[in-house]
Amino acid sequence: MAPKSLVNITDYGKEDIQRILKAATAFKANPNRDLLQGKIVATLFFEPSTRTRLSFETAVNRLRGRIVGFSDAATSSSAKGESLKDTIMMVGNYADLIIMRHHLEGSARYASEISPVPIINAGDGSNQHPTQTLLDMFTIYETQGTLENLTITIVGDLKYGRAVHSLIQGLSHFKPSFNFVAPEELKIPEKYKLFCDKLNIPYREYTDFSPEAINSADILYMTRVQRERFTDLMEYEKVKNVYILHNEMLNDSKDNLKVLHPLPRVKEINQDVDDNPKAYYFQQAENGVFTRQAVICDLLKPL
């Protein structure tokens, strides 16, 4: 039975993921449809967003639905002290589905438990970002022709990177191998290593951005160091530019390699990589529209 909300990528099993990716393929071929006519979708962004919010709104608009909501919590009643519960209950009276980004881990799960309508988690703190994972997996499948038995090198902020955490769990159904490249301060949390151990998923950890980590990979997944997650700005300054991908670093990589990034990037991918045919992060961002169309329709069942 399909879930009524998408809060954590683990809410979706392998068959759910395959269903979403199949639907995303169809939406990419034909994104403009009347499937959400008469539906209202609320976007509640308590944290800043560009790509995620705009791709969700584009997804709804291309399906002829309508959008309400806010992109700045300062303009909502939460700035007056309204509780998250009251906001969700109120908006649930107006909309058919709620898309929410919030700075607190667990906020989306709480919202899904009290909401009268489906919730899509658009990011809850450093915890989860499941639609990012689905668009990443769609992009991986599109570029590799499979999700099975791939080597994924993930670079940068593995501690706070919610897209990273979701991706590890989403790919776990498809026999991946991981290379985790991070400084000690931002290494992958123990619980995700235990997750891999439990499922016999092989991984290696690196503190240097070595040729081995690049050249063994089918997918090179770069991430930015997130300034907003640091309470000590001295620690941020120490690690912010520790790994930078330059074009020549891809010279000996696999022919099928694609470089992905959840965006926004800062300096971790030099602009000289942009013209390399292995760079695929802008196409990846575009795929967010089609994947989110698939998720929204899957939850609202307009078909």
Solvent accessible surface area in square Angstrom, and as a share of the most:
residue,aa,sasa,rsa
1,M,241,1.08
2,A,32,0.25
3,P,36,0.23
4,K,116,0.49
5,S,10,0.06
6,L,0,0.00
7,V,6,0.04
8,N,28,0.14
9,I,2,0.01
10,T,75,0.44
11,D,40,0.21
12,Y,2,0.01
13,G,32,0.30
14,K,72,0.30
15,E,139,0.63
16,D,23,0.12
17,I,0,0.00
18,Q,85,0.38
19,R,88,0.32
20,I,1,0.01
21,L,12,0.06
22,K,162,0.68
23,A,31,0.24
24,A,0,0.00
25,T,75,0.44
26,A,47,0.37
27,F,6,0.02
28,K,69,0.29
29,A,91,0.70
30,N,76,0.39
31,P,27,0.17
32,N,71,0.36
33,R,63,0.23
34,D,86,0.45
35,L,44,0.22
36,L,0,0.00
37,Q,127,0.56
38,G,74,0.71
39,K,62,0.26
40,I,59,0.30
41,V,0,0.00
42,A,0,0.00
43,T,3,0.02
44,L,2,0.01
45,F,1,0.00
46,F,27,0.11
47,E,23,0.10
48,P,118,0.74
49,S,23,0.15
50,T,75,0.43
51,R,82,0.30
52,T,10,0.06
53,R,54,0.20
54,L,84,0.42
55,S,10,0.06
56,F,0,0.00
57,E,35,0.16
58,T,45,0.26
59,A,0,0.00
60,V,0,0.00
61,N,85,0.44
62,R,95,0.35
63,L,0,0.00
64,R,111,0.40
65,G,7,0.07
66,R,177,0.65
67,I,49,0.25
68,V,66,0.38
69,G,50,0.48
70,F,34,0.14
71,S,54,0.35
72,D,73,0.38
73,A,25,0.19
74,A,75,0.58
75,T,107,0.62
76,S,15,0.10
77,S,45,0.29
78,S,34,0.22
79,A,67,0.52
80,K,176,0.75
81,G,65,0.63
82,E,54,0.24
83,S,55,0.35
84,L,33,0.17
85,K,99,0.42
86,D,74,0.38
87,T,5,0.03
88,I,0,0.00
89,M,80,0.36
90,M,69,0.31
91,V,11,0.06
92,G,8,0.08
93,N,117,0.60
94,Y,142,0.54
95,A,6,0.05
96,D,50,0.26
97,L,0,0.00
98,I,0,0.00
99,I,0,0.00
100,M,1,0.01
101,R,19,0.07
102,H,14,0.06
103,H,99,0.44
104,L,102,0.51
105,E,108,0.48
106,G,32,0.30
107,S,6,0.04
108,A,1,0.00
109,R,95,0.35
110,Y,88,0.34
111,A,0,0.00
112,S,13,0.08
113,E,126,0.57
114,I,43,0.22
115,S,10,0.07
116,P,77,0.49
117,V,19,0.11
118,P,24,0.15
119,I,0,0.00
120,I,0,0.00
121,N,0,0.00
122,A,0,0.00
123,G,0,0.00
124,D,1,0.01
125,G,2,0.02
126,S,17,0.11
127,N,34,0.18
128,Q,2,0.01
129,H,10,0.04
130,P,0,0.00
131,T,0,0.00
132,Q,11,0.05
133,T,0,0.00
134,L,0,0.00
135,L,5,0.03
136,D,0,0.00
137,M,0,0.00
138,F,6,0.02
139,T,0,0.00
140,I,0,0.00
141,Y,104,0.40
142,E,64,0.29
143,T,32,0.19
144,Q,32,0.14
145,G,56,0.54
146,T,48,0.28
147,L,11,0.05
148,E,57,0.25
149,N,105,0.54
150,L,15,0.08
151,T,29,0.17
152,I,1,0.00
153,T,0,0.00
154,I,0,0.00
155,V,1,0.00
156,G,3,0.03
157,D,0,0.00
158,L,1,0.00
159,K,87,0.37
160,Y,50,0.19
161,G,6,0.05
162,R,23,0.08
163,A,9,0.07
164,V,1,0.00
165,H,6,0.03
166,S,0,0.00
167,L,0,0.00
168,I,0,0.00
169,Q,27,0.12
170,G,1,0.01
171,L,1,0.01
172,S,19,0.12
173,H,67,0.30
174,F,4,0.02
175,K,139,0.59
176,P,3,0.02
177,S,36,0.23
178,F,2,0.01
179,N,8,0.04
180,F,3,0.01
181,V,0,0.00
182,A,5,0.04
183,P,13,0.08
184,E,113,0.51
185,E,55,0.25
186,L,1,0.00
187,K,80,0.34
188,I,3,0.01
189,P,34,0.21
190,E,108,0.48
191,K,123,0.52
192,Y,7,0.03
193,K,19,0.08
194,L,106,0.53
195,F,47,0.20
196,C,0,0.00
197,D,76,0.39
198,K,169,0.71
199,L,85,0.43
200,N,133,0.68
201,I,10,0.05
202,P,79,0.50
203,Y,58,0.22
204,R,135,0.49
205,E,80,0.36
206,Y,25,0.10
207,T,80,0.47
208,D,85,0.44
209,F,29,0.12
210,S,15,0.10
211,P,96,0.60
212,E,86,0.38
213,A,0,0.00
214,I,3,0.01
215,N,46,0.24
216,S,45,0.29
217,A,0,0.00
218,D,13,0.07
219,I,0,0.00
220,L,0,0.00
221,Y,0,0.00
222,M,1,0.00
223,T,10,0.06
224,R,49,0.18
225,V,14,0.08
226,Q,19,0.08
227,R,127,0.46
228,E,97,0.43
229,R,39,0.14
230,F,27,0.11
231,T,145,0.85
232,D,67,0.35
233,L,85,0.42
234,M,151,0.67
235,E,61,0.28
236,Y,24,0.09
237,E,90,0.41
238,K,137,0.58
239,V,4,0.02
240,K,74,0.32
241,N,63,0.32
242,V,70,0.40
243,Y,14,0.05
244,I,52,0.27
245,L,0,0.00
246,H,60,0.27
247,N,51,0.26
248,E,104,0.47
249,M,58,0.26
250,L,3,0.02
251,N,115,0.59
252,D,115,0.60
253,S,10,0.07
254,K,78,0.33
255,D,136,0.71
256,N,58,0.30
257,L,0,0.00
258,K,37,0.16
259,V,0,0.00
260,L,0,0.00
261,H,2,0.01
262,P,28,0.17
263,L,25,0.12
264,P,58,0.36
265,R,51,0.19
266,V,92,0.53
267,K,122,0.52
268,E,12,0.05
269,I,3,0.01
270,N,54,0.28
271,Q,137,0.61
272,D,68,0.35
273,V,0,0.00
274,D,44,0.23
275,D,137,0.71
276,N,28,0.14
277,P,116,0.73
278,K,32,0.14
279,A,11,0.08
280,Y,35,0.13
281,Y,1,0.01
282,F,113,0.47
283,Q,74,0.33
284,Q,1,0.00
285,A,32,0.25
286,E,92,0.41
287,N,0,0.00
288,G,0,0.00
289,V,19,0.11
290,F,16,0.07
291,T,0,0.00
292,R,5,0.02
293,Q,0,0.00
294,A,2,0.01
295,V,0,0.00
296,I,0,0.00
297,C,4,0.02
298,D,18,0.10
299,L,19,0.10
300,L,26,0.13
301,K,127,0.54
302,P,36,0.23
303,L,158,0.79
